[in-house]
């Protein structure tokens, strides 16, 4: 086919370069060269037409093979994609199940530790309250004894002063002063005892409230972590829980 186009190009060149006939659009071309090129074209065309016909005859077969191969490849690609998707979904479900189990286990452990801390807090509360009550009773008893001793001393002093006729009036005055001072001292000691007990109870109330807030923050933090995304913890690192040894409890949000 290339020779056909080449011969046609040569023939066009001959015609374009041929000498024209005056007063007409005709031209004078070399007959031998033109006929030779036309013969070459005529000889080449049948072979090219046969090749083209062969291509046309095989077109349906080629198209069928191509369509079959395309369908086979599409089917295989679809099957591979479905298998890959199924494997990915199974792996994702497995990972999610493991993550949920780990989160549930961590929450359960945190709740157990929180319950233990609350029980410790209640025990410490009972101990502190008992000690405060004992201290209050001791101070009240001491106040009563001091009051009774003071009253007894006042009575003795009053009797002594009364026994002296020349200082009876002064004895009454001094006796009243001693009794008033004794009552004031007893009231002061009772007020100090009440203030001490109230202060101890307030300190423990603050400690227990802080412990409960810390436990609540920890549980909220664990549940928020489970809801927003699973973080795979280091199995060699254990979570640190607050120890109630007199220091401030550990803050999970710090």
C-alpha positions in Angstrom: 0.0 0.0 0.0 2.9 2.3 0.6 4.1 1.9 -3.0 0.6 2.9 -4.2 0.7 6.2 -2.3 4.3 6.8 -3.4 3.4 6.2 -7.1 0.3 8.5 -6.8 2.5 11.2 -5.3 5.0 10.9 -8.2 2.2 11.1 -10.7 0.8 14.2 -9.0 4.2 15.8 -9.1 4.6 15.0 -12.8 1.2 16.6 -13.6 2.0 19.7 -11.4 5.3 20.2 -13.1 4.2 19.4 -16.7 4.3 22.2 -19.3 0.9 23.8 -19.8 -0.9 24.2 -23.2 -1.3 28.0 -24.0 -4.8 29.4 -23.6 -6.1 26.2 -21.8 -5.9 24.5 -18.5 -4.4 21.4 -20.1 -0.8 20.3 -19.9 1.7 18.1 -21.7 2.9 15.1 -19.6 5.4 12.4 -20.5 3.3 9.5 -21.5 5.9 6.8 -20.7 6.5 7.9 -17.1 2.8 8.3 -16.4 1.8 4.9 -17.8 4.6 3.3 -15.9 3.4 4.7 -12.6 -0.2 3.8 -13.4 0.9 0.2 -14.1 2.7 0.0 -10.8 -0.5 1.3 -9.1 -2.6 -1.2 -10.9 -0.3 -4.1 -10.0 -0.1 -3.1 -6.3 -3.8 -2.5 -5.7 -5.1 -6.1 -6.0 -2.6 -7.4 -3.3 -3.5 -4.6 -1.0 -7.2 -5.2 -1.5 -6.8 -8.9 -0.8 -5.0 -8.0 2.5 -7.8 -5.6 3.4 -10.4 -8.2 2.6 -8.5 -10.7 4.8 -8.6 -8.2 7.6 -12.3 -7.6 7.1 -13.0 -11.4 7.0 -11.1 -11.9 10.3 -12.6 -8.8 11.9 -15.5 -10.6 13.6 -13.2 -13.3 14.8 -10.7 -10.8 16.2 -13.6 -8.7 17.8 -15.1 -11.9 19.3 -11.8 -12.9 20.8 -11.2 -9.5 22.2 -14.7 -9.3 23.7 -14.3 -12.8 25.2 -10.9 -11.9 26.7 -12.3 -8.6 28.0 -15.3 -10.4 29.6 -12.9 -13.0 31.1 -10.6 -10.3 32.5 -13.6 -8.3 33.8 -15.0 -11.4 35.5 -11.7 -12.2 37.0 -11.2 -8.7 38.2 -14.7 -8.6 39.7 -14.1 -11.9 41.5 -10.7 -10.7 42.8 -12.3 -7.5 44.0 -15.1 -9.3 45.8 -12.6 -11.7 47.4 -10.4 -8.8 48.5 -13.4 -6.9 49.8 -14.6 -9.9 51.8 -11.2 -10.5 53.2 -10.9 -6.8 54.2 -14.3 -6.9 55.8 -13.5 -10.0 57.8 -10.2 -8.6 58.9 -11.9 -5.3 59.9 -14.6 -7.2 61.9 -12.0 -9.2 63.6 -10.0 -6.1 64.6 -13.1 -4.3 65.8 -14.1 -7.4 67.9 -10.7 -7.5 69.5 -10.8 -3.7 70.1 -14.2 -4.0 71.7 -13.1 -6.9 73.9 -10.0 -5.0 74.9 -12.0 -1.8 75.7 -14.6 -3.8 77.7 -11.8 -5.4 79.6 -10.1 -2.1 80.3 -13.4 -0.6 81.5 -14.1 -3.6 83.7 -10.7 -3.3 85.3 -11.0 0.4 85.8 -14.4 0.0 87.4 -13.1 -2.7 89.7 -10.2 -0.4 90.7 -12.6 2.4 91.1 -14.8 0.3 93.4 -11.8 -0.7 95.4 -10.7 3.0 95.8 -14.3 3.9 96.9 -14.3 1.1 99.4 -10.9 2.3 100.7 -12.3 5.8 100.9 -15.3 4.7 102.8 -13.0 2.7 105.2 -10.8 5.8 105.7 -13.9 7.9 106.2 -15.2 5.6 108.9 -11.8 5.5 110.5 -11.4 9.3 110.5 -15.0 9.8 111.8 -14.4 7.3 114.6 -11.1 9.0 115.5 -12.8 12.4 115.4 -15.6 11.2 117.6 -13.2 9.6 120.0 -11.1 12.8 120.1 -14.2 14.8 120.6 -15.4 12.6 123.4 -12.0 12.8 125.0 -11.9 16.6 124.8 -15.5 16.9 126.1 -14.7 14.6 129.0 -11.6 16.6 129.7 -13.7 19.8 129.6 -16.3 18.3 131.9 -13.6 17.2 134.4 -11.9 20.6 134.2 -15.3 22.3 134.7 -16.2 20.0 137.6 -12.8 20.6 139.2 -13.2 24.4 138.7 -16.7 24.3 140.1 -15.5 22.3 143.1 -12.6 24.6 143.6 -15.0 27.5 143.4 -17.3 26.0 145.9 -14.4 25.3 148.3 -13.2 28.8 147.9 -16.7 30.1 148.4 -17.2 28.1 151.5 -13.9 29.3 152.8 -14.7 32.9 152.1 -18.2 32.6 153.5 -16.7 31.2 156.7 -14.9 34.4 157.2 -17.4 36.9 158.4 -15.4 40.0 157.7 -15.0 39.1 154.0 -18.4 37.6 153.3 -19.2 40.2 150.6 -15.9 39.8 148.9 -16.2 36.0 149.0 -19.6 36.2 147.2 -18.0 38.5 144.5 -15.0 36.2 144.1 -17.1 33.1 144.0 -19.3 34.5 141.3 -16.2 35.5 139.3 -14.7 32.1 139.6 -18.0 30.4 138.5 -18.3 32.7 135.5 -14.7 32.1 134.5 -15.2 28.4 134.9 -18.3 28.4 132.7 -16.5 30.5 130.1 -13.6 28.1 130.0 -15.9 25.1 129.6 -17.7 26.9 126.8 -14.4 27.7 125.1 -13.1 24.1 125.3 -16.5 22.8 124.0 -16.3 25.3 121.0 -12.7 24.2 120.3 -13.7 20.6 120.4 -16.6 21.2 118.0 -14.3 23.2 115.6 -11.7 20.4 115.6 -14.3 17.7 114.8 -15.8 19.9 112.1 -12.4 20.6 110.5 -11.5 16.9 110.4 -14.8 16.0 108.8 -14.4 18.8 106.3 -10.9 17.6 105.3 -12.1 14.1 104.8 -15.2 15.3 102.8 -12.8 17.2 100.4 -10.6 14.1 100.1 -13.5 11.8 99.4 -15.1 14.3 96.9 -11.8 14.6 95.0 -11.4 10.8 94.9 -14.9 10.4 93.5 -14.3 13.1 90.9 -11.0 11.4 89.8 -12.8 8.1 89.5 -15.6 9.7 87.4 -13.1 11.4 85.1 -11.3 8.1 84.6 -14.4 6.2 83.7 -15.6 9.1 81.4 -12.2 9.2 79.7 -12.3 5.4 79.0 -15.8 5.5 77.6 -14.9 8.5 75.4 -11.9 6.6 74.0 -14.1 3.6 73.2 -16.6 5.9 71.3 -14.2 8.0 69.2 -11.5 5.5 68.3 -9.7 2.5 69.7 -6.2 3.0 70.9 -4.2 -0.2 71.2 -2.4 0.0 74.5 1.1 -1.2 75.2 0.5 -4.6 76.9 3.7 -4.0 79.1 2.3 -0.7 80.5 -0.4 -1.0 83.2 -2.7 2.0 83.8 -1.8 4.0 86.9 -4.6 4.5 89.5 -4.6 7.0 92.3 -3.2 5.8 95.7 -4.8 7.5 98.6 -1.7 8.0 100.8 -2.4 11.6 101.9 -1.3 13.1 98.5 -3.7 14.5 95.9 -5.3 11.7 93.7 -4.0 11.3 90.2 -5.9 13.4 87.6 -6.6 11.4 84.4 -7.1 14.6 82.4 -3.6 16.1 83.3 
